[in-house]
Amino acid sequence: MTQYCEHVDCIRDVVPSALGCQECLLTDDEWVHLRICRECGFVGCCDESPNRHARAHFTQTRHPIIEGYDPPEGWGWCFVDEIFVELPDQTPQSGPIPRFVS
């Protein structure tokens, strides 16, 4: 059975909110990988990161689709349907993104 995401119409061209996890940069915390919200451009850290800011952003806003963002990885994920989604494009980076945890 093929799974289908009903939220792909939420995907927008976005401008990244920060050069790294927006919240971790404010608190001088570390992240493992970055995700960008494809509805508003919020850059947050992944679920493997201590603070899980991308998921927290979804919980707060219900913006469903994120993109793997460091380096631009080109895959999308829907938090609601819990499936990978095909993105129409990759979000360009605004500049070099620092890595904090390898």
N, C-alpha and C positions, 0 to 999 in steps of 0.2 A: 504494500500500500504506500503510495506516495504522499508525503506530508506537504501541506501547503501553508504558507504564512499569509494570514489575512491582513497583515500590518505593513506590507511593502509600500502602500500608498503614503506612509508616513515619512519615507526616505526623502530627504532634501539635500541640496548642495549646501554645505555649511562652512563656516569659518571657525577654525579651532579657537577655543577660549583661552588656551595657554600653551606654552612650550614645555609640556609635561603635565602631570596630574595637577589640575587647578587647585584642589584642596591640599594635597601633600606639599606643594610649593609654599602655601601659606603657613604651614606648620613645621616645615623643614623635615618632613617624613620621607620615607623611601617607598618606591614602588617596584614591581617586577615587570609588568607590561602595561601599556596604555590602551585605552578604548576611547573612541569618540562617538558621541551621540549623533546619529544621522538625522535627528529632527532639529536640534538647536546648536550643535557644535561643542557642547561641554566635553572637556577632556578629563577623564578619570582613570583611576588605576583598576586593574583586573581583580578577579576573585582570588588569585594567588597572592595578591598584595595584602599587607596587614590591614589596610583600611577599607578596601573594596568600594572605592568611591564611585565607580561606574555603576555598580549595582545599587548603591545608595541613591544615586541620581535617578535611576529607573524607579525605585520605590517611591521617591518623592514626587516625580513628575509624570510617571507612567509613559515616558517616551520609550517605545519598545525596541528600536533597532540600534545596535552599536556596530562599529567597524573596528577591526584590529588596526592599531594605529602606530606601532613603533617597531621597525620602520613601517610605512604603510603596507599592510599585509593583504588588503583587498578582500578579505572575507567579512561577511556580516553575520550577526546573530540576533535572533528575536528572543528577548527575555520572556515574553508572554507565551509563545508557542514552543519555546525551548528547542529551536531548530536553526541550522545555518540557513542564511538567505543569500541569494545572488544580488550583488550590488551593481548598479548601472555604471559606477565609476569608483575611483579611489579619491579620498580627500587629500589634497596636497598639503604638505607640511609647510608651516610659515617660517621655519628656520631649523637649525639643528636642535634635536631633542636630547637632553642629557639622560644617561642611563644611571640608575641608582643601585639596583640589585641585579647581579648576573646569575 
